Amino acid sequence: MQRTFTHPWNNYELLDAGNDQKLERWGEIITIRPDRNAYFKPVWDRKKWLELAHFQFEELTSTKGEWKTLKAGTPKEWVTGFEQLKFQLKLTSFKHVGLFPEQKANWDFILKNLKSDQKFLNLFGYTGGASLAARSVGADVFHCDSVKQINAWAKENMELSNLTDIHWVLEDALRFATREAKRGNTYDGIIMDPPAFGLGAKKERWKIEQRFPELLEAASKILNPEGFLIVNTYSPRLKIETINEIAPHYFPNKTIEVTKLCMKTQTGKTIEYGELTRVF
């Protein structure tokens, strides 16, 4: 099994992980969050984790919880950065803080492979890490997410990063991609970060293992012949072997790489973050 590793940077470190949790540093703020992929034992003891952390997320249900403050007076919103990019982070009820740091491997790929005169599409765009990376090299960027508040958060990150003119698309990602194909619009780079499961725009049940071929087909119709596609998937029901079977049907003349996206903790543990597919 091949692995692609995301490496830490000045403003982010995965310090330790274990017992279904991870200890992370975001600038000067350290958090404890659940992660089912941290099924092993941590290296540091619990006392050290609690001494270091400012906040700990406590799960109330499988999808929601609340943050417990471990160091009084710590701000619950703060700004962190990557290269020249800036991100507004905040504590949410879904254990996220507004950034998926494992995606740095994809930001690096975008910075290396995208040119200033090209078009880039970020589907399921979230708070815009990939969009900002693409815009920072001068590309014409379209950012698509179906949640108004998330697009507003991404726009805030654009402004913090002193960038302008990203196109904000408030629409279901698959529906937008399908419409773009009908309009004859194409892109030189596309990234998709679809959820493993959930509800679609019309309240239909979404399961990535069922919709994956549809996503690839839509992308194949709007990707320029020399362009690249990045897809992150997080479902144990969509295995690397399945992706390797499906992807060549839609991209028969391109190179396809499917790996596990991973990060190492400062203490030497490895967390896997699902499958990373790159078509180029």
C-alpha positions in Angstrom: 0.0 0.0 0.0 1.4 3.3 -1.1 1.2 6.3 1.3 1.3 10.1 0.7 2.5 11.9 3.8 1.6 15.5 4.7 4.4 17.2 6.7 4.0 19.7 9.5 4.7 23.4 8.9 5.5 26.3 11.2 1.9 26.9 12.3 0.7 23.3 12.5 2.0 20.1 14.2 0.3 16.8 15.0 2.0 16.3 18.4 0.8 12.9 19.5 -2.2 10.6 18.9 -3.8 7.5 20.4 -6.8 6.2 22.3 -9.1 7.5 19.5 -7.8 11.1 19.9 -5.1 13.5 18.6 -3.2 16.3 20.1 -2.6 19.2 17.6 -0.9 22.6 17.7 -2.5 25.3 15.6 -0.1 28.3 15.9 0.0 28.8 19.7 -3.3 27.0 20.4 -3.2 23.2 21.2 -6.3 21.1 21.0 -7.4 17.5 21.8 -9.9 16.1 19.3 -11.5 12.7 18.6 -10.1 10.6 15.7 -11.1 7.0 15.1 -8.0 6.4 13.1 -5.9 6.9 16.2 -6.8 3.4 17.5 -3.3 2.8 19.0 -1.8 3.8 22.3 -0.3 7.4 22.5 3.3 7.9 23.4 2.8 10.7 25.9 0.7 10.1 29.0 -2.7 11.8 29.6 -1.3 14.2 32.1 1.1 15.7 29.6 -1.7 16.1 27.0 -3.9 17.9 29.5 -1.0 20.2 30.6 -0.3 21.2 27.0 -3.8 21.6 25.6 -6.0 24.7 25.6 -9.2 23.0 24.5 -10.6 19.5 24.5 -13.5 18.3 22.4 -16.0 16.1 24.1 -18.4 14.1 22.0 -22.1 14.1 22.9 -23.3 12.2 19.9 -21.7 10.6 16.9 -21.9 13.9 15.0 -21.9 16.7 17.7 -20.2 17.7 20.9 -18.8 20.6 22.8 -15.4 22.1 23.6 -14.1 22.1 27.1 -11.7 25.0 28.0 -8.6 23.7 29.7 -6.7 27.0 30.0 -8.9 30.0 31.0 -8.8 33.1 28.9 -7.7 31.3 25.7 -9.4 32.9 22.7 -11.9 30.7 20.9 -11.1 32.2 17.5 -7.7 32.8 16.2 -5.7 33.1 12.9 -3.1 30.7 11.6 -1.2 30.5 8.4 0.5 28.4 5.7 3.0 30.1 3.5 1.4 33.5 2.7 -2.1 32.2 3.3 -4.1 33.0 6.4 -7.0 31.0 8.0 -9.6 32.1 10.6 -10.0 29.2 13.0 -12.8 28.7 15.5 -14.2 26.0 17.7 -17.3 24.4 16.1 -19.8 21.9 17.5 -18.6 19.3 14.9 -15.1 19.0 16.4 -13.6 20.9 13.4 -11.8 24.2 13.7 -11.9 25.3 10.0 -8.9 23.6 8.5 -8.0 20.1 7.4 -4.2 20.1 7.9 -3.7 16.8 6.1 -4.7 18.7 3.0 -1.3 20.5 2.9 -0.1 17.6 0.6 -2.7 18.8 -1.9 -2.0 22.5 -1.4 1.7 21.7 -2.2 0.7 19.8 -5.3 -1.5 22.7 -6.5 1.2 25.3 -5.9 3.6 23.1 -7.9 1.4 22.2 -10.8 -1.0 25.1 -11.4 -0.1 28.1 -13.5 -1.3 31.7 -13.3 -3.2 31.5 -16.6 -5.2 28.4 -15.7 -8.7 27.7 -14.3 -9.2 25.8 -11.0 -12.3 24.3 -9.5 -12.7 23.4 -5.8 -15.8 21.2 -5.3 -17.0 20.6 -1.7 -14.8 23.6 -1.1 -15.2 24.0 2.7 -13.2 26.9 4.1 -11.0 27.2 1.0 -7.5 25.9 1.7 -7.2 24.6 -1.9 -8.9 27.6 -3.3 -6.5 30.0 -1.6 -3.5 28.0 -2.7 -4.7 28.1 -6.3 -5.5 31.8 -6.2 -2.2 32.6 -4.7 -0.4 31.5 -8.0 -2.8 33.7 -10.0 -5.2 31.0 -11.3 -8.9 31.8 -12.0 -10.6 30.0 -9.1 -14.1 28.7 -8.7 -15.1 27.6 -5.1 -18.2 25.5 -4.8 -20.0 24.6 -1.5 -23.7 24.2 -0.8 -23.5 25.9 2.7 -23.8 29.7 2.7 -21.9 30.1 6.0 -19.0 27.9 4.8 -18.6 30.0 1.7 -18.6 33.2 3.9 -15.9 31.6 6.0 -13.8 30.8 3.0 -14.3 34.4 1.7 -13.1 35.7 5.1 -9.9 33.5 4.6 -9.4 35.0 1.1 -9.5 38.5 2.5 -7.2 37.6 5.4 -4.7 36.3 2.8 -4.9 39.5 0.8 -6.4 37.7 -2.2 -9.3 38.7 -4.3 -11.7 37.6 -7.1 -12.4 34.0 -6.2 -15.7 33.0 -7.7 -18.1 31.8 -5.0 -20.6 29.2 -6.1 -23.4 28.3 -3.6 -24.7 25.1 -5.1 -24.5 21.3 -4.8 -21.1 20.3 -6.0 -22.2 17.4 -8.3 -25.0 19.5 -9.8 -22.7 22.4 -10.5 -20.1 20.1 -12.2 -22.9 18.6 -14.3 -24.1 22.0 -15.4 -20.6 23.1 -16.2 -20.2 20.2 -18.6 -23.5 21.2 -20.3 -22.2 24.8 -20.6 -19.0 23.6 -22.1 -16.8 25.0 -19.3 -13.5 23.2 -18.5 -10.8 23.4 -15.9 -7.1 22.8 -15.7 -7.2 21.6 -12.1 -10.1 20.2 -10.0 -10.1 19.1 -6.4 -13.0 17.2 -4.7 -13.4 16.5 -1.0 -16.8 14.8 -0.8 -18.3 13.6 2.5 -18.4 9.9 3.2 -22.1 10.1 3.9 -24.9 12.6 4.5 -27.9 14.1 2.8 -27.8 15.6 -0.7 -29.4 18.8 -1.9 -32.8 17.2 -2.2 -32.5 15.3 1.1 -31.5 12.2 -0.7 -29.1 9.9 1.2 -25.5 10.4 0.1 -23.0 7.5 0.2 -19.6 8.1 -1.4 -19.2 4.5 -2.4 -22.4 4.8 -4.5 -21.8 8.3 -5.9 -18.1 8.0 -6.6 -18.5 6.8 -10.3 -20.9 9.7 -10.9 -18.4 12.2 -9.4 -15.6 10.9 -11.6 -17.8 11.0 -14.7 -18.7 14.6 -14.1 -15.1 15.6 -13.5 -14.0 13.8 -16.6 -16.3 16.0 -18.7 -14.9 19.3 -17.4 -11.2 18.5 -17.0 -8.9 19.7 -19.7 -6.8 17.0 -21.4 -3.6 18.2 -19.8 -5.3 19.0 -16.4 -5.2 17.3 -13.0 -7.8 16.0 -10.7 -7.5 15.4 -6.9 -10.1 13.4 -5.0 -10.1 12.8 -1.3 -12.3 10.0 0.1 -12.8 8.9 3.7 -15.1 5.8 3.6 -13.9 2.3 4.6 -16.5 1.1 2.1 -14.6 2.7 -0.8 -11.3 0.8 -1.0 -8.2 1.6 -3.0 -8.9 -1.5 -5.1 -12.3 -0.2 -6.1 -11.0 3.2 -7.0 -8.3 1.6 -9.1 -11.0 -0.4 -11.0 -13.3 2.6 -11.5 -11.0 5.5 -12.3 -9.5 4.2 -15.6 -13.0 4.0 -17.2 -13.3 7.8 -17.0 -9.6 8.7 -17.5 -8.2 6.0 -19.8 -5.3 8.1 -21.1 -4.1 9.6 -17.9 -1.8 8.6 -15.0 -3.8 7.6 -11.9 -2.3 7.3 -8.5 -4.2 6.1 -5.5 -2.6 6.2 -2.1 -3.4 6.5 1.6 -3.2 10.1 2.9 -1.2 10.1 6.1 0.4 12.2 8.8 3.1 11.3 11.3 2.9 12.7 14.9 5.9 14.3 16.5 6.1 11.1 18.6 6.3 8.8 15.6 2.8 7.5 15.3 1.0 7.4 11.9 -2.6 8.5 11.3 -4.3 7.6 8.0 -6.8 10.1 6.6 -8.5 8.0 3.9 -7.7 7.6 0.2 -6.1 10.2 -2.0 -6.6 9.8 -5.8 -4.6 12.0 -8.2 -5.3 11.9 -12.0 -2.8 13.8 -14.2 
